[in-house]
């Protein structure tokens, strides 16, 4: 309770005379929106009044302080009434008071440092900053870096310095900046001048699924090396070195550092050489079109965590949809997601000759998140697909109109409630 006595004493000794009354001292005893019983408040105020009287020389102030004790009962009732009608938002006000107290403490510390420069060149600079600080300190809020004892180059403290002093303040920043080498500038200009969009060859007419690879051995080896290089980065990532650290990672960390790099390593060598991995969780346009076919209502498409997009001719095609969980996830997630925990599932949806969709589970593998699981490395290569066959599918998606002209039979999922 000593802090409450000190707070009341500060009011009695230093605040304006208009602020000295029974209600104001009772108000100062409220902590975390809780008002103490009257007897406890009276005890605190008695101690504060007695200690403050020894520090006051002004007769008028002494008289005002002595008048407070007779006002205590009425002051207490007034505060109780104001709290009852919620006229006092003491929790917010105490938070603001605490913030102001922190700022004042930080400003005192900053002034102390500015008064004791360790180098002679800083003496004039610090003196000018200190003078500028005195003109703005009353307006500082938690948003201002000075309130946290930080001197920013965009602050009025620095902007209002004389040219020579400002140059001295900015000297460390200028030392950090480097001029780009001529070779780098030349390389960038050469790149922009010679850039050409990727070309998609049109020679996949005779390619079919027949259990054989369409790419050459060296091409597949190159793709495998890329996947393994991603694994090396994962194994060196401190977020995945132990089972404990892996269990703490969010879905976003898992997707960004593991799933997306693996997908990019696998599919980055499509015949046109470029894919887009979207993590915006926006609706699938294909799903939206399918759901809205033949209906009057507007329905949202599915919003997968990741979509793999590619461009064939002038059309953007959605190739892959990925729902992903955290590494440690619920049973529901394990049943519903393509990447569930540390297991990745490779599924495919195709239409047969009659336009009936067929959904197949091709394979699955555990993602080796650390180097203590070498047996998983080989199985992870289920990610490698016949990219020429994939390109053939793109070509067919463009050239062949959809067989189904009726409304989609896809059953709408129930709304998700947070």
C-alpha positions in Angstrom: 0.0 0.0 0.0 3.0 2.3 0.2 2.7 3.1 -3.5 -0.9 4.4 -2.9 0.3 6.6 0.0 3.1 8.0 -2.1 0.6 8.7 -5.0 -1.8 10.6 -2.6 1.1 12.5 -1.1 2.3 13.6 -4.5 -1.2 15.0 -5.2 -1.2 16.9 -1.9 2.2 18.4 -2.2 2.5 19.2 -5.9 -0.9 19.3 -7.7 -3.0 22.4 -8.1 -5.1 23.5 -5.2 -8.3 22.9 -7.1 -7.5 19.2 -7.2 -7.3 18.9 -3.4 -10.5 17.4 -2.1 -11.9 14.3 -0.4 -13.1 12.7 -3.7 -9.8 13.1 -5.5 -7.8 11.3 -2.8 -10.4 8.5 -2.7 -10.2 8.2 -6.5 -6.4 7.7 -6.3 -6.8 4.6 -4.1 -8.6 2.7 -6.9 -6.5 -0.1 -8.4 -7.6 -2.4 -11.2 -11.1 -0.8 -11.0 -11.4 -2.0 -7.3 -12.3 0.5 -4.6 -11.0 -0.5 -1.1 -13.4 -0.4 1.9 -13.8 3.0 3.5 -11.8 2.2 6.7 -8.8 1.1 4.6 -9.0 4.2 2.4 -9.2 6.4 5.5 -6.1 4.8 6.9 -4.1 5.4 3.7 -5.3 9.1 3.4 -4.4 9.7 7.1 -0.9 8.5 6.5 -0.5 10.6 3.3 -1.9 13.8 4.9 0.4 13.5 8.0 3.5 12.9 5.8 2.7 15.6 3.3 2.2 18.3 6.0 5.8 18.1 7.0 6.8 18.9 3.4 4.4 21.9 2.8 5.5 25.4 3.7 2.6 27.3 1.9 -0.1 28.2 4.4 -3.0 28.0 1.8 -1.9 24.5 0.7 -1.6 23.3 4.3 -5.2 24.6 4.9 -6.5 22.7 1.9 -4.8 19.5 3.0 -6.2 19.8 6.5 -9.7 20.2 5.0 -9.5 16.8 3.2 -10.0 14.5 6.2 -13.4 16.0 7.2 -14.5 15.5 3.5 -13.6 11.8 3.4 -17.0 10.3 4.0 -18.8 12.4 1.3 -15.9 12.0 -1.1 -16.0 8.2 -0.7 -19.8 8.2 -1.3 -19.3 10.4 -4.4 -16.8 7.9 -5.9 -19.0 4.9 -5.2 -21.9 6.6 -7.0 -19.8 7.5 -10.0 -18.5 3.9 -10.3 -22.1 2.6 -10.0 -23.2 4.5 -13.1 -19.9 3.6 -14.8 -18.8 7.2 -15.1 -15.3 6.3 -14.1 -13.4 4.1 -16.5 -10.6 3.6 -14.0 -9.0 0.6 -15.7 -8.4 2.5 -18.9 -7.3 5.6 -17.0 -4.9 3.7 -14.8 -3.4 2.2 -17.9 -2.9 5.6 -19.4 -1.4 6.9 -16.1 1.0 3.9 -16.1 2.0 4.6 -19.7 2.6 8.3 -18.9 4.7 7.2 -15.9 6.8 5.0 -18.1 7.3 7.7 -20.7 8.3 10.2 -18.0 10.8 7.7 -16.5 12.3 7.0 -20.0 12.6 10.7 -20.8 14.5 11.3 -17.5 16.8 8.4 -18.4 17.4 9.8 -21.9 18.1 13.3 -20.6 20.6 11.8 -18.2 22.5 10.1 -21.0 22.4 13.2 -23.2 23.9 15.1 -20.3 26.9 12.8 -20.2 28.4 12.3 -23.7 31.2 9.8 -23.8 32.9 11.5 -26.8 33.8 15.1 -27.5 32.1 15.2 -30.9 28.8 14.1 -29.3 28.8 17.0 -26.8 27.3 19.6 -29.1 25.0 17.1 -30.7 23.6 15.8 -27.4 23.1 19.4 -26.1 21.0 20.4 -29.1 18.9 17.1 -29.0 18.3 17.7 -25.3 17.0 21.2 -25.9 14.7 19.9 -28.7 13.5 17.2 -26.4 12.4 19.7 -23.8 10.1 21.4 -26.3 8.2 18.2 -27.2 8.4 15.9 -24.2 4.9 16.8 -22.9 3.3 15.7 -26.3 5.0 12.3 -26.5 3.0 9.1 -26.7 3.9 5.4 -26.8 4.1 5.7 -30.6 7.0 8.1 -30.5 10.4 6.4 -30.4 11.8 9.0 -28.0 9.3 7.8 -25.4 11.3 4.5 -25.4 14.6 6.4 -25.4 15.2 5.8 -29.1 16.5 8.6 -31.3 15.0 8.2 -34.8 16.4 9.9 -37.9 12.8 10.9 -38.8 12.1 12.4 -35.4 11.7 16.2 -34.9 14.6 15.9 -32.5 16.9 15.1 -35.4 15.1 16.9 -38.2 15.4 20.3 -36.3 19.1 20.0 -35.8 21.5 22.2 -37.7 23.1 20.8 -40.8 26.4 19.9 -39.3 24.9 18.3 -36.3 22.4 16.3 -38.4 25.3 15.1 -40.6 27.1 13.9 -37.5 24.0 12.1 -36.2 23.5 10.4 -39.5 27.2 9.4 -40.0 26.6 5.7 -38.7 23.8 5.3 -41.2 25.8 6.6 -44.1 28.6 4.2 -43.3 26.2 1.3 -43.6 25.1 2.2 -47.2 27.1 0.8 -50.1 27.2 1.9 -53.7 26.1 -0.9 -56.1 29.1 -2.3 -58.0 29.1 -1.5 -61.7 29.1 -5.2 -62.5 25.8 -5.6 -60.6 24.2 -2.6 -62.3 25.3 -4.0 -65.7 24.0 -7.4 -64.9 20.5 -6.0 -63.9 20.3 -4.0 -67.0 21.3 -7.0 -69.2 18.6 -9.1 -67.5 15.8 -6.6 -68.1 16.8 -6.0 -71.7 17.0 -9.7 -72.6 14.0 -11.0 -70.6 11.6 -13.1 -72.6 8.5 -14.9 -71.3 8.7 -18.6 -71.1 7.6 -20.6 -74.1 5.3 -23.6 -73.8 6.0 -26.3 -76.4 3.1 -27.9 -78.0 4.3 -31.4 -78.6 2.5 -33.6 -76.0 -0.2 -35.1 -78.3 1.0 -38.7 -78.1 1.8 -38.7 -74.3 -0.3 -41.0 -72.2 -0.1 -42.7 -68.8 1.6 -46.0 -69.3 3.7 -46.5 -66.1 6.8 -45.0 -67.7 8.7 -41.7 -67.1 8.5 -39.2 -69.9 11.5 -37.2 -68.6 15.1 -38.4 -69.1 17.2 -39.8 -66.3 19.3 -36.6 -66.0 16.2 -34.5 -65.8 14.8 -36.6 -62.9 18.2 -36.5 -61.1 18.2 -32.7 -61.4 14.7 -32.6 -59.9 15.7 -35.0 -57.1 18.8 -32.8 -56.3 16.6 -29.8 -55.9 14.2 -31.6 -53.6 17.2 -32.8 -51.5 18.6 -29.3 -51.3 15.2 -28.2 -49.8 15.5 -31.0 -47.3 18.9 -29.8 -46.3 17.5 -26.3 -45.6 14.7 -27.9 -43.5 17.2 -30.0 -41.5 19.3 -26.9 -40.8 16.2 -24.8 -39.8 16.1 -24.4 -36.0 12.3 -24.5 -36.0 12.4 -28.2 -37.0 15.6 -29.6 -35.2 13.8 -31.3 -32.3 10.4 -32.8 -31.8 9.7 -30.1 -29.1 10.5 -27.2 -31.5 8.4 -28.8 -34.3 5.4 -29.2 -32.0 5.4 -25.4 -31.3 5.3 -24.3 -35.0 2.2 -22.8 -36.5 0.6 -23.9 -39.7 1.9 -20.8 -41.4 5.5 -21.6 -40.4 5.1 -25.2 -41.7 3.6 -24.1 -45.0 6.2 -21.4 -45.6 9.3 -23.3 -44.7 8.5 -26.9 -45.7 5.5 -27.4 -47.9 5.9 -24.5 -50.4 9.6 -25.0 -51.0 9.0 -28.8 -51.6 6.2 -28.0 -54.1 8.3 -25.4 -55.9 11.2 -27.8 -56.1 9.0 -30.5 -57.6 6.9 -28.5 -60.0 9.3 -25.7 -60.9 10.5 -27.5 -64.1 7.2 -27.8 -65.9 7.6 -27.5 -69.6 7.0 -23.7 -69.6 9.4 -23.5 -66.6 7.2 -21.4 -64.3 4.4 -22.0 -61.7 2.7 -19.8 -59.2 2.1 -20.9 -55.6 -0.7 -19.0 -54.1 -1.1 -18.9 -50.3 -3.7 -16.2 -50.2 -6.4 -18.7 -49.2 -8.7 -17.2 -51.8 -11.5 -19.1 -53.4 -10.7 -21.5 -56.2 -12.3 -20.1 -59.4 -12.8 -23.7 -60.7 -14.6 -24.6 -57.5 -16.7 -21.5 -57.6 -17.7 -22.1 -61.3 -18.6 -25.7 -60.5 -20.7 -24.8 -57.5 -22.6 -22.0 -59.3 -23.3 -23.9 -62.6 -27.1 -24.0 -63.1 -28.0 -22.3 -59.8 -29.5 -19.0 -59.0 -27.4 -18.4 -55.8 -23.9 -17.2 -55.5 -21.7 -19.7 -53.8 -18.2 -19.4 -52.7 -15.5 -21.7 -54.0 -13.2 -23.7 -51.8 -10.3 -21.8 -50.2 -7.3 -24.2 -50.0 -4.2 -23.2 -48.0 -2.1 -23.5 -51.2 -3.0 -23.5 -54.9 -0.5 -24.3 -57.6 -1.3 -22.2 -60.7 0.2 -22.4 -64.2 -0.5 -20.6 -67.4 -1.1 -22.5 -70.7 -1.5 -20.4 -73.8 -3.4 -17.4 -72.3 -5.4 -19.2 -69.6 -4.5 -19.6 -65.9 -5.1 -23.2 -64.8 -5.4 -24.4 -61.2 -3.3 -27.5 -61.0 -3.1 -28.5 -57.4 -5.0 -27.8 -54.2 -3.4 -28.3 -50.8 -5.0 -28.2 -47.4 -2.3 -28.3 -44.7 -2.3 -28.7 -40.9 0.3 -28.0 -38.2 2.9 -30.7 -37.7 1.1 -31.7 -34.5 -2.6 -31.7 -35.5 -6.0 -33.1 -34.6 -7.6 -36.3 -35.8 -10.0 -34.3 -38.0 -7.2 -32.6 -39.7 -5.4 -35.8 -40.3 -8.5 -37.2 -42.0 -9.2 -34.2 -44.2 -6.0 -32.6 -45.2 -3.5 -33.5 -48.0 -0.6 -32.5 -45.7 -1.6 -33.9 -42.3 1.1 -33.6 -39.7 4.3 -34.9 -41.2 2.5 -37.0 -43.9 1.9 -35.8 -47.4 -0.8 -37.4 -49.6 -0.7 -37.4 -53.4 -4.3 -37.6 -54.7 -5.7 -37.0 -58.2 -9.1 -36.1 -59.6 -9.8 -37.1 -63.3 -12.9 -37.4 -65.5 -13.6 -40.6 -67.3 -14.9 -40.8 -70.9 -18.5 -40.3 -69.6 -17.6 -37.2 -67.6 -17.8 -39.0 -64.2 -15.2 -37.7 -61.8 -12.8 -40.3 -60.4 -10.8 -39.5 -57.3 -7.7 -41.6 -56.6 -5.2 -41.8 -53.8 -1.9 -42.4 -55.6 0.6 -42.5 -52.8 1.7 -40.9 -49.6 5.0 -40.4 -47.7 6.2 -39.0 -44.4 8.2 -35.8 -44.7 11.6 -36.3 -43.2 11.8 -33.2 -41.0 15.2 -34.1 -39.5 18.2 -36.1 -40.7 17.4 -38.9 -38.2 14.8 -40.3 -40.6 16.9 -41.3 -43.7 14.4 -44.0 -44.8 11.8 -41.3 -45.5 14.0 -39.5 -48.0 13.5 -41.9 -50.8 9.8 -42.2 -50.3 9.4 -38.4 -50.4 10.1 -38.6 -54.1 6.5 -39.4 -54.7 6.4 -35.7 -55.2 8.2 -36.1 -58.6 5.5 -36.3 -61.3 5.6 -36.8 -65.0 5.6 -33.1 -65.9 5.1 -33.8 -69.5 1.9 -35.6 -68.7 0.9 -32.6 -66.6 1.4 -30.3 -69.5 -0.7 -32.6 -71.7 -3.5 -32.2 -69.1 -3.1 -28.4 -69.4 -3.4 -28.6 -73.2 -6.6 -30.7 -72.9 -8.1 -28.4 -70.3 -7.8 -25.5 -72.9 -8.8 -27.4 -76.1 -11.6 -29.6 -74.8 -14.8 -28.1 -73.5 -16.2 -29.5 -70.2 -18.5 -32.5 -70.7 -20.8 -31.8 -67.8 -23.3 -29.0 -68.7 -25.6 -29.7 -65.7 -25.3 -28.1 -62.3 -22.6 -29.4 -60.0 -23.4 -32.4 -57.8 -20.9 -31.3 -55.2 -22.6 -31.1 -51.9 -22.0 -27.8 -50.0 -20.1 -28.1 -46.8 -21.8 -26.7 -43.7 -20.8 -23.2 -42.6 -17.7 -23.1 -40.3 -18.4 -21.5 -37.0 -15.4 -20.1 -35.1 
